[in-house]
């Protein structure tokens, strides 16, 4: 009974003028319902379109239009900013049609539902990590697709934002003299986000923090990494001046995690 009433409501959304008696949705062929949903999409009525795509899948689950309608349903919900529903539809598509040519498209759509929320939640770290995981899934599962190439660009943005979040906290600790806590944050940037735009500053801040603690070998090693990868930056120039004031120069003297990073730099594993 609910399904029949729902069909009548949906039909009202797409009814043609002229006063003729309308045919119930469940009596229309799948291509007709799908065409009406497409028309609603073109008219910018994504939520209404999503309902009709859903009806194609419900009424004709074994037709060739069911597959097309499901991916379009996910896209319509995404455009309507119904992110959780869009994600669920895309996940269902991958579960039902894993070998479909549209599977990369569905996986990318899942990533977008997380990615688009980053700005909305004010750079919340949890949302960024969800976006990071979803984008990596696109790249790992469909590395040769156009969606993977787009995902890599977005991945760089997410990584940079995660690094910026660590820098924000690290600067807070550094300014208040909590040097070990600050070092831990800058270390995360250098080790986990080495190609981010935040890395040169993180290395400079490490020089600052280590010198403040009297750990000259560590400061010199951080500066050596900075010199190797980012010599042309102002951050390196500033780090060099800090060392010069103490009669020091950049050199890989420290052990521990900085030594490991230095070895990676020398081998060219990240630049």
C-alpha positions, 0 to 999 in steps of 0.5 A, a space after each residue: 500500500 505504501 509503495 503504491 501511494 509512493 508511486 502516485 506521489 512520484 508520478 505527481 512530480 513528473 506528470 505531464 499537463 493536459 488533464 489526461 489520466 496518468 499511468 501509474 509508475 508500476 505500469 511504465 516501462 523502466 526506460 520511461 521512468 529512467 528518462 523522467 528521472 534524467 529530465 529531473 536531473 537536468 532541471 536541477 531537481 536532484 532529490 526528485 530524480 533520486 526518488 525516480 531512479 530508486 523506483 527503477 531499481 525497485 520495480 525492475 531490479 533485473 533490467 539493464 536499467 537497474 544498474 544505470 539507475 543505481 549509479 545515477 541515484 548515487 550521483 543525484 543524492 550526492 548533488 543534493 548533498 545527501 552524503 550518507 545516502 549517496 555513499 550508501 547507494 554507491 557502496 550498494 552499486 559496488 557490491 551488486 556490480 563489482 565488475 561494472 565499468 562504472 565501479 571506479 565512478 562509484 568508488 570515486 563518488 564515495 570518496 567525494 562524499 567525504 572530501 566535500 565535507 572537509 570544508 563544511 566541518 571546518 577542517 575536522 581531522 576525522 573527516 580528513 582521515 575518512 577522505 584520505 582513506 576513501 581517496 586511497 581506495 580509489 587509487 589502489 583499486 582503480 590505478 589506471 582510471 581517470 578517477 584515480 588521477 583526480 583522486 591523487 590531486 585531491 589526496 595531496 590537498 587532504 595530506 596538506 590539510 592534515 599536515 597543516 593541522 599538525 603544524 597548528 598544534 605544534 606552533 601552539 606548543 612551541 610558542 608556550 615552551 612545550 618543546 617535546 610536545 611541539 617536536 612530536 607534532 613536527 615529527 608527524 609532518 616530516 615523517 607522515 606528510 613529507 611532500 606537503 607544503 608544510 614540511 619545510 616549516 616543520 623542519 625549521 621548527 624542529 631546528 628551533 625546538 631542538 636548539 631550545 632544548 640544547 640538542 645541537 646534533 638533532 638541530 643540525 640534522 633537521 637543518 641538513 634535511 632541510 638543506 637537502 630538500 628545500 635549500 632555496 626556501 626562506 625556511 632554510 635560510 632562517 634555520 642556517 642563521 639560527 645555527 650560525 649564531 651558535 657556531 654550528 652548521 647543518 650536518 647529519 649528526 643525530 641518531 634515531 628517527 632523524 637519522 632514518 629520515 636523513 637516510 631516506 633523503 640521501 636515497 631519494 625516497 622522498 623529495 
